[in-house]
Amino acid sequence: MANLSTTYMGLNLPSPIIAASSGLTNDIKNLIELEACGAGAIVLKSLFEEEIILELDRRLHKMHSENYLYPETYDYYEEHDVDDTLTEYLRLIYDAKKHLQIPVIASINCVTAHNWPYFTKYLQEAGADAIELNISIFPANFDASLGQNENTTLEIIQAVLKEATIPVSIKISPYFSNLAQSIIEFSKSGIKGMALFNRFFSPDYDTDTLEIIPAPIFSQPGEFTLPLRWIAITSGKVECDLVATTGISDGNTVAKMILAGAKGVQVASTVYKNGINQIQIMNNDLKQWMDSKEFADIESFRGLLGYAKTGNPAGLIRTQFMKHFAGK
Ligand SMILES: Cc1cc2nc3c(=O)[nH]c(=O)nc-3n(C[C@H](O)[C@H](O)[C@H](O)COP(=O)(O)O)c2cc1C
């Protein structure tokens, strides 16, 4: 019987299927069920840099209205508020570590390296096995210069690495210039892992009401081709582990990501849509496929169809449809 165990960032995982950061990983009951259904690791719901700032603003406004704002009280309340937000999160890490055997990865959603990286030490003291930085720089700032978002990403990584003694990974969007080179540079920065790619909340239009509405929040299975391509292109060159996220909904797609060179995958939408037990189904399907191909473990097929091994990247980097594929 095929062995599904793998490693990610030096951590031992019983399965390559990781529960991605989402509302599902914000609750200890779900975490216990995710482990029971065979998740290889958990990425907790992100603590948002933005969320903390909003909370601070709310308290500051309250202090203004109560007429007792002095520099000293501001400092006190600033610390107090940060601690409040943090305490809840630290409790989640602590509880998760108490109840689970699999690695627990804390997550911070961030866009700058200002004021928050010291949080890192609290996350590791609470017991987190690693930290994932969900770097969510939205690339639509017309005032930003070319390369600025890549530099900010590297600044965030360096600021966190100064504090961290546990492995640090990043989760990025595909919106960087010269994506392959950006991924390689990020991988050399001292991080141990990288998740490709986060999926931004997107807008849609309602043509009846002529309003902007949210696009579906869950991914569609066909979206897996985006991370597949970039993992295949970069897996032989990066200096950290890669995991795939977006559009992975069945065991067969997990096999594809590992063939491309990923150490594992992170899943959210399929678990929302099909229930936590979907992870067990995916593990079983992956095992069956490995048995049918006589792959005893993950490393025996990891990267087999990546750019580095195939030596023929045409299928991976082609961007134009040929007549044959375009349906004439
Ligand atoms: C409802 C919902 C909440 C999410 N919250 C977070 C979050 O807090 N932090 C994060 O890094 N990613 C978050 N994600 C993104 C997922 O972790 C995942 O990377 C993305 O949905 C793509 O994977 P999927 O196709 O399996 O859903 C969220 C996704 C969903 C659907």
The ligand as an SDF file (V2000), in Angstrom:
LIG
                    3D

 31 33  0  0  0  0  0  0  0  0999 V2000
  -13.9510   31.3810    2.6920 C   0  0  0  0  0  0  0  0  0  0  0  0
  -12.4600   31.4270    2.4820 C   0  0  0  0  0  0  0  0  0  0  0  0
  -11.6450   32.0410    3.4410 C   0  0  0  0  0  0  0  0  0  0  0  0
  -10.2750   32.1230    3.2320 C   0  0  0  0  0  0  0  0  0  0  0  0
   -9.4830   32.7360    4.1820 N   0  0  0  0  0  0  0  0  0  0  0  0
   -8.1430   32.7650    4.0100 C   0  0  0  0  0  0  0  0  0  0  0  0
   -7.2930   33.3380    4.9870 C   0  0  0  0  0  0  0  0  0  0  0  0
   -7.7170   33.8360    6.0360 O   0  0  0  0  0  0  0  0  0  0  0  0
   -5.9550   33.3360    4.7520 N   0  0  0  0  0  0  0  0  0  0  0  0
   -5.4090   32.7840    3.6330 C   0  0  0  0  0  0  0  0  0  0  0  0
   -4.1750   32.7720    3.4920 O   0  0  0  0  0  0  0  0  0  0  0  0
   -6.1920   32.2390    2.6750 N   0  0  0  0  0  0  0  0  0  0  0  0
   -7.5180   32.2070    2.8400 C   0  0  0  0  0  0  0  0  0  0  0  0
   -8.3140   31.6370    1.8790 N   0  0  0  0  0  0  0  0  0  0  0  0
   -7.6810   31.1110    0.6680 C   0  0  0  0  0  0  0  0  0  0  0  0
   -7.4620   29.6060    0.7760 C   0  0  0  0  0  0  0  0  0  0  0  0
   -6.5460   29.3110    1.8130 O   0  0  0  0  0  0  0  0  0  0  0  0
   -6.9310   28.9970   -0.5260 C   0  0  0  0  0  0  0  0  0  0  0  0
   -5.5810   29.3650   -0.7180 O   0  0  0  0  0  0  0  0  0  0  0  0
   -7.7300   29.4260   -1.7500 C   0  0  0  0  0  0  0  0  0  0  0  0
   -9.1090   29.3820   -1.4830 O   0  0  0  0  0  0  0  0  0  0  0  0
   -7.4350   28.5170   -2.9390 C   0  0  0  0  0  0  0  0  0  0  0  0
   -7.6450   27.1700   -2.6220 O   0  0  0  0  0  0  0  0  0  0  0  0
   -9.0200   26.4120   -3.0260 P   0  0  0  0  0  0  0  0  0  0  0  0
   -9.1390   26.4650   -4.4890 O   0  0  0  0  0  0  0  0  0  0  0  0
   -8.8300   25.0090   -2.4930 O   0  0  0  0  0  0  0  0  0  0  0  0
  -10.1270   27.1220   -2.3240 O   0  0  0  0  0  0  0  0  0  0  0  0
   -9.6910   31.5480    2.0670 C   0  0  0  0  0  0  0  0  0  0  0  0
  -10.5180   30.9100    1.1380 C   0  0  0  0  0  0  0  0  0  0  0  0
  -11.8730   30.8320    1.3330 C   0  0  0  0  0  0  0  0  0  0  0  0
  -12.7290   30.1420    0.2960 C   0  0  0  0  0  0  0  0  0  0  0  0
  1  2  1  0
  2  3  1  0
  2 30  2  0
  3  4  2  0
  4  5  1  0
  4 28  1  0
  5  6  2  0
  6  7  1  0
  6 13  1  0
  7  8  2  0
  7  9  1  0
  9 10  1  0
 10 11  2  0
 10 12  1  0
 12 13  2  0
 13 14  1  0
 14 15  1  0
 14 28  1  0
 15 16  1  0
 16 17  1  0
 16 18  1  0
 18 19  1  0
 18 20  1  0
 20 21  1  0
 20 22  1  0
 22 23  1  0
 23 24  1  0
 24 25  2  0
 24 26  1  0
 24 27  1  0
 28 29  2  0
 29 30  1  0
 30 31  1  0
M  END
$$$$
